[in-house]
């Protein structure tokens, strides 16, 4: 089904844009291998912003996964064309 494939592609595009803008969720690993000293400042605005970024990034990843699932389902559905 072309419609299902198209919806899957649109979900992939939206999800990719969200992940590109907000980054991958839960980026807790220090890729440089060095330690960091963190001081808790109690900045609730920064905590809300970080939580929002995680939420949107997770939504982006779900949209990408959902788009792949829709494309896979569309691959195995009958085409819908009738042969005489």
LINJO-V955347 format. One record per residue. N is the residue number from 0. RES is the residue in three letters. PHI is phi in whole degrees, 0 to 359 (999 if undefined). Layout:
BEGIN
N,RES,PHI  N,RES,PHI
END
This chain:
BEGIN
0,UNK,999  1,UNK,291  2,UNK,294  3,UNK,295  4,UNK,296  5,UNK,296  6,UNK,297  7,UNK,299  8,UNK,295  9,UNK,295  10,UNK,299  11,UNK,298  12,UNK,295  13,UNK,295  14,UNK,298  15,UNK,296  16,UNK,296  17,UNK,295  18,UNK,293  19,UNK,297  20,UNK,283  21,UNK,255  22,UNK,80  23,UNK,285  24,UNK,289  25,UNK,53  26,UNK,273  27,UNK,271  28,UNK,268  29,UNK,276  30,UNK,285  31,UNK,275  32,UNK,81  33,UNK,260  34,UNK,274  35,UNK,223  36,UNK,258  37,UNK,251  38,UNK,244  39,UNK,280  40,UNK,256  41,UNK,73  42,UNK,282  43,UNK,291  44,UNK,295  45,UNK,293  46,UNK,295  47,UNK,295  48,UNK,296  49,UNK,296  50,UNK,294  51,UNK,296  52,UNK,299  53,UNK,298  54,UNK,297  55,UNK,292  56,UNK,295  57,UNK,296  58,UNK,297  59,UNK,299  60,UNK,295  61,UNK,295  62,UNK,295  63,UNK,298  64,UNK,298  65,UNK,298  66,UNK,296  67,UNK,297  68,UNK,297  69,UNK,297  70,UNK,294  71,UNK,293  72,UNK,296  73,UNK,296  74,UNK,294  75,UNK,260  76,UNK,281  77,UNK,297  78,UNK,292  79,UNK,92  80,UNK,274  81,UNK,257  82,UNK,257  83,UNK,290
END
